[in-house]
């Protein structure tokens, strides 16, 4: 049986990151969630997704991410990998306000 695949959506420096991983669990560090075995696309041709490349450059050598619980927006168990993404938290299409953080007041 194949290991489960998770789509992890979290906030980082005003951006919403969507990564795929094979391991998600409570961290031994209090208040953190452990995300490991990150999954990236491997392209053999000339077509390269710049977002995927940026994520691979930033997290490619990472064994385990310890994300603060309040930065995690959503963790989904999925059947297959979709496209990883980085979105602006203010203008992104799929932005979801994380539970303990209050929403921005209307202007």
SULPEKA-V688302 format. One record per residue. N is the residue number from 1. SS is DSSP state (H for helix, E for strand, L for the rest). Layout:
n: {N & N}
ss: {SS & SS}
This chain:
n: {1 & 2 & 3 & 4 & 5 & 6 & 7 & 8 & 9 & 10 & 11 & 12 & 13 & 14 & 15 & 16 & 17 & 18 & 19 & 20 & 21 & 22 & 23 & 24 & 25 & 26 & 27 & 28 & 29 & 30 & 31 & 32 & 33 & 34 & 35 & 36 & 37 & 38 & 39 & 40 & 41 & 42 & 43 & 44 & 45 & 46 & 47 & 48 & 49 & 50 & 51 & 52 & 53 & 54 & 55 & 56 & 57 & 58 & 59 & 60 & 61 & 62 & 63 & 64 & 65 & 66 & 67 & 68 & 69 & 70 & 71 & 72 & 73 & 74 & 75 & 76 & 77 & 78 & 79 & 80 & 81 & 82 & 83 & 84 & 85 & 86 & 87 & 88 & 89 & 90 & 91 & 92 & 93 & 94 & 95 & 96 & 97 & 98 & 99 & 100 & 101 & 102 & 103 & 104 & 105 & 106 & 107}
ss: {L & L & L & L & E & E & E & E & E & E & E & E & L & L & E & E & E & E & E & E & E & E & E & E & E & E & L & L & L & L & L & E & E & E & E & E & E & E & E & L & L & L & L & L & L & L & L & L & L & H & H & H & H & H & H & H & H & H & H & L & L & L & L & E & E & E & E & E & H & H & H & E & E & E & E & E & E & E & L & L & L & L & L & L & E & E & E & E & L & L & L & L & L & L & L & L & L & L & L & L & L & L & L & L & L & L & L}
